């Protein structure tokens, strides 16, 4: 990253001809849990500074944490071949129908990929064709297996199991979660709905840094052209409080308060419910790529609220009761998200993921696609929340299931992070805001045969 700042300083790539569109940034609440062992100072996004985080981060800040990436670690292999003692007992706590739907979308995506790309799984290289055949084989096994014992025997017979390395190489993967919020909004400005969300401005330009130097593979930054140079884009304070985008016909919908807007920005997408009860989707379009800083973390560090038992509702109440501090608190997060509105054709479908299709609650995960193939299949073992239909947290329990890598996030970097899509509604919100756990992720690749070169 120092090299990136050197490039910025020297103006090496500040040329007036960048173009592109930003990748989704994917993705909060109840009990207060410490960070898992091995999680150090965290920072926002790919081009962010590194603010200090309280020693025990409240679960209420789980959504903020997913926007941050761990300190740069040594370059470890993303996967290692699991030895016998590391191979789990494969089971799945969800409905099979959900698995088949998510698998179908992954296969659609993988079969549409034109460029051949190979990923390292231990000493092997797996291309798109091998990933496709691995998914298809597991589908057949699940359909034919009469019980869990037969399922496990067939998986061991047909697949090599690769353990995701985690932060230290010991398989310690940190799981967070995100959800699709449902937020009251209005299609027009009223006395009650005063604060807008915006579409992507025409002058927002994205630079793919690997186009200038391969060592910056996967890194990108947005800005605007000023005097023939690419400069940082405008901040949250300039947009929301100085209103520099006002009058440019970019307003998409209006909200009751800016804290709800911040929640939508952090999640990256959501459902807006208008006064007539009609719902539309606000889908991610771009960000300004400026440093992310959690607004609740700002409040904790300033001594406004204790980190113990911090919830989104408590933080929101504080901001609304202290309007004189609102600008300072919210502006501490310079990152700003822009959206596009879409009609909801299937209420059960989640937001669009990086694979281009809808995300599936409990089945879709966000990963770092620089080292993990989008669309690929995994099996996870991690403690997850139990939440009732009213959105009440009932406890934390061991869970295991098959999932698909169908999304990415600007902060989900390296083999030590996975972000879990929880769905929408009160149950999903409680689930997502309660996840910050260390677990295991296993990737299933067909054993070596004639498919090895595909």
DRENLOFI-657339 format. One line per field, with one value per residue (C-alpha): residue number from 1; x, y, z. Coordinates in Angstrom, 2 decimals. Example, Ala and Ser with C-alpha at 12.3 -4.5 7.8 and 13.67 -1.06 7.14 Angstrom:
residues 2
num: (1; 2)
px: (12.30; 13.67)
py: (-4.50; -1.06)
pz: (7.80; 7.14)
//
This chain:
residues 454
num: (1; 2; 3; 4; 5; 6; 7; 8; 9; 10; 11; 12; 13; 14; 15; 16; 17; 18; 19; 20; 21; 22; 23; 24; 25; 26; 27; 28; 29; 30; 31; 32; 33; 34; 35; 36; 37; 38; 39; 40; 41; 42; 43; 44; 45; 46; 47; 48; 49; 50; 51; 52; 53; 54; 55; 56; 57; 58; 59; 60; 61; 62; 63; 64; 65; 66; 67; 68; 69; 70; 71; 72; 73; 74; 75; 76; 77; 78; 79; 80; 81; 82; 83; 84; 85; 86; 87; 88; 89; 90; 91; 92; 93; 94; 95; 96; 97; 98; 99; 100; 101; 102; 103; 104; 105; 106; 107; 108; 109; 110; 111; 112; 113; 114; 115; 116; 117; 118; 119; 120; 121; 122; 123; 124; 125; 126; 127; 128; 129; 130; 131; 132; 133; 134; 135; 136; 137; 138; 139; 140; 141; 142; 143; 144; 145; 146; 147; 148; 149; 150; 151; 152; 153; 154; 155; 156; 157; 158; 159; 160; 161; 162; 163; 164; 165; 166; 167; 168; 169; 170; 171; 172; 173; 174; 175; 176; 177; 178; 179; 180; 181; 182; 183; 184; 185; 186; 187; 188; 189; 190; 191; 192; 193; 194; 195; 196; 197; 198; 199; 200; 201; 202; 203; 204; 205; 206; 207; 208; 209; 210; 211; 212; 213; 214; 215; 216; 217; 218; 219; 220; 221; 222; 223; 224; 225; 226; 227; 228; 229; 230; 231; 232; 233; 234; 235; 236; 237; 238; 239; 240; 241; 242; 243; 244; 245; 246; 247; 248; 249; 250; 251; 252; 253; 254; 255; 256; 257; 258; 259; 260; 261; 262; 263; 264; 265; 266; 267; 268; 269; 270; 271; 272; 273; 274; 275; 276; 277; 278; 279; 280; 281; 282; 283; 284; 285; 286; 287; 288; 289; 290; 291; 292; 293; 294; 295; 296; 297; 298; 299; 300; 301; 302; 303; 304; 305; 306; 307; 308; 309; 310; 311; 312; 313; 314; 315; 316; 317; 318; 319; 320; 321; 322; 323; 324; 325; 326; 327; 328; 329; 330; 331; 332; 333; 334; 335; 336; 337; 338; 339; 340; 341; 342; 343; 344; 345; 346; 347; 348; 349; 350; 351; 352; 353; 354; 355; 356; 357; 358; 359; 360; 361; 362; 363; 364; 365; 366; 367; 368; 369; 370; 371; 372; 373; 374; 375; 376; 377; 378; 379; 380; 381; 382; 383; 384; 385; 386; 387; 388; 389; 390; 391; 392; 393; 394; 395; 396; 397; 398; 399; 400; 401; 402; 403; 404; 405; 406; 407; 408; 409; 410; 411; 412; 413; 414; 415; 416; 417; 418; 419; 420; 421; 422; 423; 424; 425; 426; 427; 428; 429; 430; 431; 432; 433; 434; 435; 436; 437; 438; 439; 440; 441; 442; 443; 444; 445; 446; 447; 448; 449; 450; 451; 452; 453; 454)
px: (0.00; 2.93; 3.79; 0.26; 0.60; 3.97; 2.24; -0.40; 2.20; 4.27; 1.27; 2.38; -1.19; -3.06; -4.05; -7.33; -8.46; -9.57; -13.00; -14.97; -17.53; -17.05; -17.30; -19.93; -19.00; -20.86; -21.99; -24.68; -26.54; -27.28; -24.87; -21.32; -18.64; -14.86; -12.99; -11.78; -8.21; -5.75; -7.77; -5.65; -6.01; -8.45; -8.87; -11.48; -11.40; -8.47; -7.07; -7.81; -5.93; -5.83; -7.82; -7.41; -10.31; -11.33; -9.78; -13.17; -15.31; -19.06; -21.13; -23.16; -20.31; -20.27; -21.40; -18.73; -16.09; -16.90; -15.93; -12.43; -9.61; -6.96; -3.41; -1.44; -0.26; 2.55; 1.76; 0.36; -1.15; -4.91; -5.55; -3.87; -4.84; -6.61; -5.09; -7.36; -7.73; -8.76; -11.55; -14.92; -18.07; -20.09; -23.65; -26.06; -28.56; -30.59; -33.17; -31.90; -34.03; -32.01; -28.81; -30.01; -31.13; -27.81; -25.88; -27.82; -26.89; -23.22; -23.23; -24.93; -22.21; -19.31; -20.58; -20.83; -17.20; -15.24; -11.71; -9.88; -8.44; -6.78; -6.66; -4.15; -5.51; -2.43; -0.19; -3.07; -4.48; -8.25; -9.88; -13.51; -14.25; -13.04; -15.05; -18.17; -17.64; -17.02; -20.36; -22.22; -20.73; -21.74; -25.29; -25.50; -24.09; -26.58; -29.49; -28.46; -27.15; -29.61; -28.13; -25.27; -22.94; -23.30; -22.92; -19.62; -18.31; -19.03; -17.46; -14.27; -14.22; -14.69; -13.13; -9.94; -10.74; -8.86; -8.81; -8.98; -5.78; -7.22; -5.33; -2.38; -2.41; -4.11; -7.58; -8.73; -11.26; -13.15; -16.83; -18.98; -22.43; -24.45; -28.12; -30.55; -32.21; -35.82; -35.91; -38.84; -38.34; -40.23; -39.91; -40.38; -39.17; -41.71; -41.71; -41.05; -38.59; -35.85; -32.58; -31.73; -29.70; -27.98; -27.32; -23.76; -22.50; -21.26; -17.88; -17.07; -14.23; -12.72; -9.04; -8.06; -4.54; -3.41; -3.72; -0.69; 1.26; 0.45; 1.49; -1.65; -3.87; -7.42; -6.86; -9.00; -9.78; -12.31; -11.93; -12.70; -10.76; -9.58; -7.08; -6.18; -5.47; -7.40; -8.08; -10.04; -13.80; -15.92; -16.51; -19.62; -19.46; -19.40; -22.28; -24.62; -23.88; -22.45; -24.91; -22.56; -24.67; -27.93; -29.71; -27.94; -30.98; -29.21; -31.70; -33.31; -35.34; -35.63; -35.18; -36.36; -32.83; -29.21; -28.54; -30.86; -28.91; -25.66; -27.07; -27.95; -24.48; -22.76; -24.88; -24.34; -27.92; -31.40; -35.14; -36.93; -40.53; -42.51; -45.52; -47.92; -46.15; -44.57; -41.01; -38.12; -34.51; -31.68; -28.76; -25.10; -23.74; -20.40; -18.53; -16.21; -13.44; -12.49; -11.51; -14.26; -14.56; -17.41; -19.58; -20.36; -16.64; -16.18; -18.75; -17.14; -13.67; -14.99; -16.55; -20.11; -21.30; -19.74; -18.73; -20.45; -23.96; -23.78; -26.59; -27.48; -30.69; -28.81; -26.31; -29.06; -31.03; -27.93; -27.31; -30.94; -30.96; -27.72; -28.20; -25.29; -22.96; -24.54; -22.33; -19.11; -20.11; -21.37; -18.71; -16.01; -16.90; -15.77; -16.84; -20.02; -22.16; -24.23; -27.21; -29.63; -33.30; -34.77; -38.26; -38.73; -39.87; -39.40; -39.73; -37.78; -34.68; -31.78; -29.73; -27.52; -24.10; -20.81; -21.75; -24.59; -27.44; -29.40; -27.83; -29.34; -29.91; -27.72; -26.06; -24.21; -20.90; -18.59; -14.93; -11.75; -12.01; -8.32; -7.55; -10.90; -12.94; -16.28; -19.07; -17.12; -18.48; -17.44; -18.50; -18.32; -18.23; -18.78; -20.87; -23.89; -26.79; -30.15; -32.85; -36.62; -39.18; -39.61; -35.92; -34.96; -31.50; -31.92; -28.29; -25.21; -24.88; -22.46; -23.52; -22.30; -23.57; -22.62; -22.27; -21.35; -18.88; -21.23; -20.21; -17.23; -16.59; -13.97; -12.89; -13.11; -9.47; -7.23; -7.86; -8.84; -12.24; -15.70; -18.85; -22.11; -25.35; -28.25; -31.25; -33.71; -36.17; -35.92; -34.58; -31.82; -30.89; -30.46; -28.53; -26.16; -25.54; -24.63; -21.94; -18.24; -16.87; -13.83; -14.61; -13.43; -14.06; -13.42; -13.38; -14.25; -12.31; -12.72; -9.77; -7.17; -8.25; -8.76; -10.44; -7.19; -6.46; -9.91)
py: (0.00; 2.30; 1.83; 2.86; 6.08; 6.66; 6.35; 8.82; 11.26; 11.14; 11.52; 8.43; 7.46; 10.73; 10.97; 12.30; 9.17; 6.70; 5.09; 2.23; 1.40; 0.44; -3.05; -3.72; -2.87; -4.97; -5.74; -3.22; -4.95; -7.10; -8.77; -7.57; -10.04; -9.71; -9.94; -13.46; -14.33; -13.16; -10.22; -7.12; -3.51; -3.23; -0.68; 0.26; -0.71; -1.13; 2.37; 3.31; 4.51; 2.33; 3.74; 1.99; -0.21; -0.76; -3.89; -5.61; -4.55; -4.78; -6.99; -3.86; -2.81; -6.03; -4.28; -1.63; -4.30; -6.04; -2.82; -3.15; -5.45; -6.96; -5.70; -6.94; -10.46; -12.52; -13.97; -17.35; -19.86; -19.41; -23.15; -26.28; -29.89; -31.04; -34.03; -36.77; -35.20; -31.87; -33.18; -32.38; -34.45; -32.88; -31.96; -29.21; -27.46; -25.82; -27.02; -28.83; -26.64; -23.59; -25.44; -26.35; -22.77; -21.28; -23.99; -23.25; -19.55; -20.37; -22.72; -20.08; -17.60; -20.02; -21.18; -17.55; -16.74; -16.37; -15.75; -18.81; -18.27; -20.76; -20.65; -22.35; -25.06; -26.35; -27.69; -27.92; -25.35; -25.33; -23.66; -22.78; -26.16; -28.08; -25.85; -26.50; -30.27; -30.19; -28.46; -30.77; -33.84; -32.65; -31.96; -35.57; -36.90; -34.91; -36.09; -39.75; -40.03; -41.85; -40.45; -38.35; -41.35; -42.07; -38.37; -38.21; -41.43; -40.22; -36.80; -38.42; -40.79; -38.15; -34.96; -33.52; -31.24; -27.95; -25.95; -22.18; -20.96; -18.25; -15.30; -17.32; -20.37; -22.51; -22.28; -19.43; -17.69; -14.72; -14.68; -11.57; -11.09; -8.57; -8.23; -6.34; -3.66; -2.54; 1.21; 3.68; 6.20; 8.42; 8.87; 12.62; 15.12; 15.90; 17.52; 14.08; 12.76; 15.36; 13.55; 12.09; 9.19; 9.78; 8.02; 7.75; 11.18; 11.38; 12.80; 9.84; 7.94; 4.59; 3.68; 0.00; 0.19; -3.15; -1.59; 0.51; -2.00; -5.73; -5.73; -3.71; -6.51; -6.15; -2.64; 0.21; 3.73; 6.35; 10.08; 13.00; 15.00; 18.42; 20.44; 17.35; 15.18; 12.51; 13.78; 12.24; 12.42; 14.59; 13.46; 12.58; 15.95; 17.78; 15.72; 15.51; 18.71; 21.12; 19.74; 19.98; 17.50; 19.33; 20.51; 18.05; 15.78; 12.86; 12.34; 8.89; 8.82; 10.68; 9.37; 10.47; 10.77; 10.45; 7.51; 5.32; 6.44; 5.47; 2.00; 1.60; 2.80; 0.30; -2.65; -1.65; -2.32; -2.52; -2.35; 0.98; 0.97; 3.98; 5.44; 3.51; 0.28; -0.26; -1.56; -0.99; -2.11; 0.35; -1.44; -0.54; 1.59; 2.98; 4.55; 7.53; 5.11; 7.36; 5.82; 4.05; 4.69; 3.24; 6.00; 3.92; 3.31; 7.09; 7.48; 4.80; 6.27; 9.74; 8.42; 9.21; 5.64; 2.60; -0.25; -2.74; -3.61; -1.08; -1.46; 0.31; 1.55; 3.09; 4.80; 6.13; 7.47; 9.31; 10.97; 12.06; 13.47; 15.41; 17.15; 19.47; 16.43; 14.71; 16.32; 15.51; 11.90; 10.96; 12.91; 10.87; 8.22; 9.82; 6.80; 7.48; 5.02; 5.74; 3.66; 2.80; 1.90; -1.34; -2.81; -5.95; -8.78; -11.61; -10.63; -13.73; -12.76; -11.06; -8.19; -8.72; -10.14; -9.88; -12.99; -10.95; -13.00; -12.66; -13.59; -16.40; -16.11; -18.59; -19.84; -16.87; -15.65; -12.78; -13.65; -12.20; -13.13; -12.40; -15.75; -17.58; -18.39; -16.61; -19.14; -21.87; -24.23; -24.42; -26.05; -23.94; -24.85; -21.89; -20.79; -18.83; -17.04; -18.64; -16.04; -16.47; -15.24; -11.96; -11.15; -12.03; -13.47; -16.83; -17.88; -18.96; -22.53; -24.59; -24.69; -26.27; -25.99; -25.80; -22.28; -20.58; -17.74; -15.33; -11.89; -9.72; -6.77; -4.06; -5.16; -8.92; -9.52; -12.54; -16.12; -15.00; -13.37; -14.46; -12.31; -14.20; -12.96; -13.21; -12.11; -9.33; -8.50; -8.40; -11.95; -11.28; -8.02; -9.65; -12.53; -10.28; -7.93; -10.84; -12.50; -12.01; -15.52; -17.61; -20.77; -23.08; -23.13; -26.17; -26.15; -29.32; -30.02; -33.21; -35.56; -35.48; -37.08; -36.04; -32.85; -31.53; -29.16; -27.56)
pz: (0.00; 0.59; -3.07; -3.94; -1.99; -3.74; -7.09; -6.00; -4.76; -7.93; -10.19; -12.13; -12.99; -12.53; -16.16; -17.55; -19.33; -16.68; -16.97; -15.45; -12.80; -9.18; -7.73; -5.08; -1.50; 0.16; 3.50; 14.12; 16.94; 20.06; 22.53; 23.07; 21.94; 21.79; 18.52; 17.70; 18.57; 15.98; 14.68; 15.01; 13.99; 11.11; 8.39; 5.80; 2.16; -0.17; -0.04; 3.54; 6.56; 9.67; 12.59; 15.92; 17.03; 20.68; 22.21; 22.47; 19.54; 20.23; 18.01; 17.31; 15.06; 13.04; 9.87; 10.34; 10.88; 7.63; 5.87; 7.31; 6.40; 8.69; 8.80; 5.82; 6.64; 5.24; 1.83; 2.80; 0.35; 0.27; 0.64; 1.91; 1.31; 4.46; 6.23; 7.57; 11.02; 9.47; 7.24; 8.83; 9.02; 6.22; 7.07; 6.10; 8.38; 5.58; 3.06; -0.02; -2.30; -1.21; -2.06; -5.55; -6.32; -5.22; -7.07; -10.27; -10.11; -9.52; -12.51; -14.69; -13.77; -14.24; -17.63; -18.76; -17.92; -21.16; -19.86; -18.52; -15.07; -12.76; -8.97; -6.68; -4.40; -2.65; -5.41; -7.88; -10.29; -10.72; -13.71; -14.35; -15.93; -12.90; -10.55; -12.65; -12.61; -8.85; -8.23; -10.60; -8.91; -5.44; -6.67; -7.86; -4.59; -2.49; -4.65; -4.44; -0.87; 1.39; 4.61; 6.01; 6.27; 2.56; 1.77; 3.66; 2.14; -1.39; -0.77; 0.55; -2.41; -5.10; -3.73; -2.38; 0.56; 0.79; 4.02; 3.60; 5.25; 7.46; 8.89; 10.26; 8.01; 10.66; 9.13; 11.38; 9.14; 10.60; 9.65; 9.61; 8.09; 6.14; 5.30; 3.09; 5.25; 4.72; 5.32; 5.18; 2.35; -0.05; -3.83; -3.32; -0.74; 2.00; 5.44; 6.95; 4.35; 3.94; 3.28; -0.15; -1.47; -4.81; -8.08; -9.36; -10.53; -14.12; -13.03; -10.75; -12.43; -11.49; -11.95; -12.15; -10.75; -12.15; -15.63; -14.66; -12.60; -12.22; -8.57; -7.77; -9.07; -7.82; -6.43; -7.65; -6.62; -7.70; -8.12; -10.42; -12.96; -11.87; -13.90; -15.92; -12.87; -11.03; -7.51; -4.59; -4.90; -2.61; 0.98; 2.96; 4.69; 1.36; -0.02; 2.97; 4.86; 2.30; -0.28; -3.26; -5.28; -4.67; -7.82; -10.14; -10.51; -8.80; -5.95; -5.99; -2.77; 0.52; 4.08; 7.52; 8.90; 7.87; 10.19; 8.11; 5.04; 6.75; 7.45; 3.77; 2.77; 5.04; 3.87; 0.23; -0.87; 0.61; 0.16; 0.40; 1.59; 0.38; 2.27; -0.01; 1.12; -2.29; -2.04; -4.45; -4.34; -3.85; -5.48; -5.17; -8.03; -6.78; -3.86; -3.62; -2.44; 0.46; 3.82; 5.73; 9.46; 11.47; 12.90; 16.01; 16.49; 16.36; 19.12; 21.30; 20.86; 21.73; 24.95; 23.84; 24.35; 26.07; 23.80; 26.10; 24.88; 22.08; 19.55; 16.34; 17.97; 20.93; 18.63; 16.36; 19.36; 20.60; 17.24; 16.85; 20.39; 19.77; 16.41; 17.16; 16.97; 13.97; 11.34; 13.21; 13.96; 10.50; 8.61; 10.33; 7.74; 4.48; 2.42; 0.42; -1.53; -4.63; -5.77; -8.53; -7.95; -9.31; -9.25; -7.13; -9.38; -6.86; -3.17; -2.12; -4.11; -2.42; -3.86; -6.87; -6.05; -7.90; -9.91; -11.41; -9.95; -6.71; -3.39; -1.34; 2.39; 4.23; 1.04; -0.48; 0.92; -0.01; -0.54; -2.04; -5.71; -6.25; -4.58; -4.49; -7.61; -7.82; -8.06; -6.28; -3.66; 0.00; 3.25; 6.41; 10.10; 12.42; 15.40; 14.16; 15.89; 16.55; 15.88; 16.20; 13.66; 15.58; 15.27; 18.85; 19.46; 21.20; 21.39; 19.45; 18.20; 16.05; 12.42; 9.19; 5.63; 1.97; 0.59; -2.68; -3.30; -5.06; -3.80; -2.91; -0.61; -0.58; 2.90; 2.45; 1.57; 1.88; 3.05; 6.55; 5.90; 4.80; 4.83; 5.13; 3.49; 5.94; 3.85; 4.68; 7.45; 11.28; 11.58; 9.06; 10.76; 14.16; 12.60; 10.67; 13.55; 15.82; 13.70; 14.36; 14.79; 13.91; 11.95; 9.17; 5.42; 3.23; -0.57; -2.50; -5.72; -7.74; -7.41; -10.20; -13.46; -17.05; -15.80; -14.34; -17.25; -17.44)
//
